Every structure is written in structure tokens, then in C-alpha cells.
Amino acid sequence: MAAKKRGVLVTGVAHPWGRNLVPLLEEDEQFDPIIGVDFKKPETPFKRVEFFQVDLHNPLIPELLQVANVDTVCHLLFLDAYASNEEYFDQNVMGAMDLLAACAASDIKRVIIKSDTKVYGCQYLHPNYLSEYSEFQGRHQHRYIQDRVELERIVDRFSRQNVNPRLTILRFANILGRSIQTPMSRYLDSHIVPTVAGFDPLFQFTHEKDVLACLYHTIKSDVTGVFNIAGEGALPLSQVMRIGGVTNLPLPATLLGLTSMLWRRAGKKGILNSIPIEVGYLKHACLGDTTRMKEWLKFAPRYSSKQTVTDFFENLRVRRYLPSRTSIRSDPLSSEQLQEWIAARRHAQDYLSDLIETFNKAGEHDQ
Amino acid sequence: MTNSSPKDKPEKDSGQCQGTTLKGEPCKNKALQGQRFCKMHDHKEDSPCPGVVKEPEEWSSETISSLRDILKLMRRRATGKYEVDEHGLDMDLLDQLRPVARWIYHKWWRVTATGVENVPAQGRALLVANHSGVLPFDGAMVIMAIQEEHPEPRLVRALVLSLFFGIPFTAPFLSKMGQVQANPENAERLLKDDQLALVFPEGVKGIGKPWRRRYQLARFGRGGFVRVAMNARAPIIPVSVVGAEEIYPHIFNFKFLASLAGIPYFPITPFWPWLGPLGMVPLPTKWYIHFAEPIQIPDMKYRRSEESLLVTKISNQVRDTIQRCIHERLKVRRSIFF
């Protein structure tokens, strides 16, 4: 029995998350109209996605949602900024607000939003494992986390005012992977990594592949609610450093905070600025309780936290020896066209040779 | 190995040690009285009979294997190939500190533990103990009691005052030793994971109480520990610790300094702060730890309205049990030191 066709709208398809998720959806026949929205053009073309280069403020998006046969919206567009950036805020928060409003106006059933466990903030008074209902605490100076918290607040308010699109929020723990840049991967991608002297917090990690698998799983299932997503187990920062063979540079928390603040003011992308969001996260753990993920979402990450870290560092090590081949890339679409063309040509040739043969036979008969 | 009889070794021989250091140079230490080697190179315990001394060139297989173990451990630590549990317990590191804890347990405080059979060998249980002493050594000793005396040693996860988890160097050390921040959520998580959790419901009020109020239990919080046990369906085991009250005679609480430093109490003892760091050495009192019979908590799933009443009732029952056990011990105790 063929499953019911479902329409999906994915935002941020030109950005890494959307770009990597879309091929998975394209492979699945169940998702029929796949609509991609982003404000910039993707580097590589899509197979089945109907792409529109519009930003989320565009007044045509509500109309698009009403007309297109879409029931699920997957909001992945989130720009990761170091410094305070009004334009990014406009996309990350205001854009999401407009998108949600558009969803409420049309008959969208579900909205899936990708978020981060860091929104809970880090405090030593927190329980070790935070449930999905914990409040967002902690002072945030870093733009990335400010925008995330702001987005979550807007989503929370929206969910209290509207019943119509049911919201699924996936809060991922620190994401690491070979192709994705996250605050955490930038932090660990260095020979000397600053840490806070006298603290060794636990960290949870999610593998990039698990993130995509989880997004796909969530789009396919009908579950709604808030979920923390993280690999099994947690690692102290010191162990992460040891696995990676990275030298850590213990500094007093105040010095580290001050330096990173000055650095950020100066708009420099230094090593101190890529501390995973804030100094506080290097002092106290911020871990999500994944019981709901296992019991309700029924999703099991394939990589544990330790495997994720090991895999990340293995890729870092081998990266130096790989030839860079970013500029020359073959287009999957044109190769498909090429295949079709070759097949058609073959078919035509076969047909022709067949014709010639029969003609020859006929000629023989004539003689 | 040369088998030299004791007669071959004249007493006057003792002078320079005949051992060889790890670098291959002759040892510069003085030999022990009546022996050819110094303390470092003395292998008397390893020899089959007294007086027979091993040649320094030939290391015993035990020495080599222990050295190999140390190298293995260093390698494991350096490459991060060790397991840490979800609350940060590092078993590798814990094993390294075990000898120190054992020495304190057996030699310094000479702990007598009774009733360990009341602690289940498997499954969850919530240990509830009285809190005393100015620094939380009682938690460590209750953990050691289960480790040393229980037929099936288990690691008790103590719930430590959250204040300690904000202090640099203390916070990572505590979590590596398997301690967890005191929090109903954490306690429930541990119990649901079928572990033994240890709580001190008195908290700061118990640990920082003055000398004149020793062995008088403070208020047992708000009964949060009963709720935790109820939610996790875990039995409560009352634990009484006698002897910990006297390790630091807490005569006076310097509240002004405490509020300046942002800590709950600043103790003044006959030794601290007058003797400096020496004043921090706890007195070698004799300790008694008693594990009372577990208190089973009835299932309250269908009687929600009675829950609050039961919480108070069980909280008082646990408190009375601990107080009674302490008094029973104090009745027969003649001196705090033996």
C-alpha cells in the first residue's frame, strides 16, 4: 500500500543543514511536493525540489503555503553569527516569526524547528540533566545563543496563542561532523584550546549524520512536542581534549571572558571567540535529558557522544592529507540527464540496427 | 638471584646502599640498619625467606607488571580511552585514590560499620544519613563502608551540596569521584538507574552546627528526599554516623567572615585558623556507622491525596530512627577516640 503523499516545505535549503537534508527527502517517494526556500542560491541544483529564492519576510510565502499542497514545514534557516548582526537577527528571529504567522494563516499541520540545548543556559544549580520543560536561564552575550533563545521565546508564545500548526522543537546538543561548521567544531578545531582553570564540565555531542537522521525521522513521524537530541553518554571536556590530542590552555574564567568579549567587540574571529558560545559553558555542564527522545520520538542516535568526538577528530586528522576539490564538482542533475541521453541513444541505435537487419533480411527475400 | 644467608651479611656492612637506581647509577641513599639496601631498594617482603635479598638487576615479575600497569594507565589517560559515566564518574581515577581512602577509613578514623547487610546487593536504595563534621568527610566514609564491608561492594553516589559544584577545582574533582550535585532530579535519575544514592537531608544546617549541639539532628529539609524515594519506588535506609561530630570542634561560627566569603559558615575551632593549614587536619576520632533496616514506601499511585501526609510521616520516621541509633551508640561509647 502506498503511503499518503505529503508535502514538505524546507527553509534554508542553500545552507548546509537544508542542503544535506533535501536529498534524503528526495529519495523518499512519500514526500511529493518538496518546496525549498532560501534567500540565496544553492551551489548545486536539486533533483525534485522546487526552489524559490525568497527571504522569509516575503509576503508571497503565506500564499505559497495556502496554494501548495504542503502539510509540514521544516524550519532550518538559522545564521550563525559571531558578533551582533542586525541582518542576521532579522532573518533568524523576525523571519521565523513571519514564517510561523504564515503557517498559522494556512492549513499547515506541523512545523519542525531545529534548536540547541544551549538555550537552557549553564548554572551549577541546574540538575545534571535538564528536561525539556526547564526554563531558559543564564545571561547570554553571544549572538548565536541570544538569537536561539529569542527564537525559542517567540515559538513558545506562538504555541500558546495558536493551536493550528503543531510545533515540534528539536534541541540538539553540540553538533560535530565532517562537513558542518558549528560553534563547537570551531572551538575544537585548533591545536591549543582555551579552557577554564579548575572546571571540567560534561558535554554531550550529536553527530551530524544523527542530526539529519533525526530531522528525517521527525518529518516522517507524526510526533509533536519538544525533544532534546543527543548521543548516548557525556564526556568531560578534558577527555574530549585527550581524545583529540589537543593541548588545553587553562585560563581564569574572568580573563577568558574579558578577552573573548574584547575580541568580539573588535569583530575578530579569533580562537577565543569560538569558545562554544560563552565562557559559562566551559564551567558548568548544560546537558539535556534524552528520555523523551527515546520514549516518545522513538529515535536512537547511531553515534554515542564518544564516537562522535572520535569520528570528528579522525576527520580532522585526515583532512590535511585530502586534496581540495571544492571548485570542480559534477552536477548530479546533468549526470542524470547524461544517463538518460545515453540510454535514449542506445535505445535508438538498437532500434536502428534492428531496422537495418530486418531491411537486409527483406532484401534477401527480395532477391 | 643470589641466596645469601643472613650470616654472610655482617652488621657493619650497612653504610651505602648497594641498589641501582632507575637510571642505572648506584644508589646514594644510606642502607637500613643491618641490611645492604636502603628503603627504596629493599625487597625483603618479596623474598621467600627473611634475609635473602634479591639482586637489584633482576626485577621481580610483580614489579615489572606493576610498572607495566602504570604505563598502561598513563597511556590510557593520555589518549582519553577511558569510560566516564553520565554523571562524570571516572572509575580509573577513583581506583588510584582508593588506597588513601582505605588508609583514612581503617587507620585514621578506624570506622566500625554495622548493618551493611541491610543495603541491597542489587537494585536501587536511598541512604539517608545524619550530616556532621565541618567538612563532608562523613559522606566519603559511608561510601567507603559499603566499599570495604559489603559482601558485594557497590559504589554509593553521594549527593553533595550544590554550593561545592560552583567552586573551581572542587567541582570537577567531586564529579570524577562519583558525587552528584544535590538535586531532586539528579537523585531520581540515579535511583531510576538502579544505583545507591546517599543524601544528607539536614544539609548545611547539619554540617555547620556548633559543638554544643552535636548529635542533635537538625530539620530534615522539606522532606524532598521522601518524595524522591516515592517517585523512584526506592526503599529508604537510615544511616547513623557517630564520631564525625568531633573531628573539628566547631566552637564558634564567624558569620561576618562567612558572609564576606559567600560561604554558609566560617568555623572557629581550637586549631583553626590559629594553626593555619595544620588546623585543617581532622581529629582521629573513632567512628561508628550503622545501617538500619530499610523502610519500604507504599505505592501511592492511587492515593495522591494522602501523599503529603505520608511524606511528613516517613520523614519523621527516618529522622527518629537515625536519632535513636545515634543515642544507642552514644550510650555505650566511653571515649571519642577509642
Interface residues (C-beta under 8 A of the other chain):
Chain A: Y124 L125 H126 P127 N128 Y129 S131 V196 A197 G198 F199 D200 P201 L202 G233 A234 L235 P236 S238 Q239 V240 M241 R242 I243 G244 G245 A253 H284 A285 D289
Chain B: R77 A78 T79 G80 K81 Y82 V84 D85 E86 H87 G88 D90 S162 F165 G166 P168 F169 A171 P172 S175 K176 V180 Q181 N183 P184 E185 N186 R189
